[in-house]
Structure formats: structure tokens, C-alpha cells
Amino acid sequence: QPPFVESGGKLVQPGESLELSCGTSISIFRDVTLAWYRQAAGMQRELVASISRTGTTFYTDSVKGRFTISRDNPMNRIHLQMNNLKPEDTAIYYCAWQSRETGDFKGWGPGTQVTVSS
């Protein structure tokens, strides 16, 4: 299965909003859980948000109430709306899909850099 291609990252100031997007051509897109991860410099990659094939969402505590994940099945795209961004949100953001056989997340692309700084 091909990797995701992320886009939308850029330098923003604290408190601003940004929407990330990623797309893929995997044939099973509508049947799997999709997720956004991020990795800050010197840190491990962490799960930010996920959305199941039925639309159930999960958010890590630090982004609850600020980030919204959504999926566009006809277009094979995932979005992450990020509001009230904070410097600690600075990271490379990645999309992934969850294998129904193993539970592992796959499809890692190059990511998109989000930098929150004044």
C-alpha cells in the first residue's frame, strides 16, 4: 500500500489556526482507522488523534478541544483542524492507517512540519 502524502504545515504564531491534510491511494481507505501522529525534535512519535471507519474519534489529552480530525472517504483524504496552536504543538505531523490484521499503523509518509512560534 502506498504511503500518505501530508500537506499544510507551516510557521504560525501562538493562538492561530491551521488545517493539515493528507491523501493516499490505498484501496482500503474507508475500511480502516486513520490517525494523525506527530514527532517533536528529540521526542518519540506520539498519537495525536484517530478516527475509526464509523467516525469514532480519539484525541490525546493535550489537544482535546483544540484539534478536530475528519475523514473524506470519497476523496481518500484525512484532515486535522488545529485551533489555538501552542508552541508545544511544534512537530512534524504524519498520517497513518491501522492494519486490521496486526493493529499496527502503516503508510508513513514524509510528514509536514508545523512550527508554532512568535
Secondary structure, 3 states (H helix, E strand, C coil): CCCCEEECCCEECCCCCEEEEEECCCCCHHHCCEEEEEECCCCCCEEEEEECCCCCEEECHHHCCCEEEEEECCCCEEEEEECCCCHHHCEEEEEEEECCCCCCEECCCCCEEEEECC
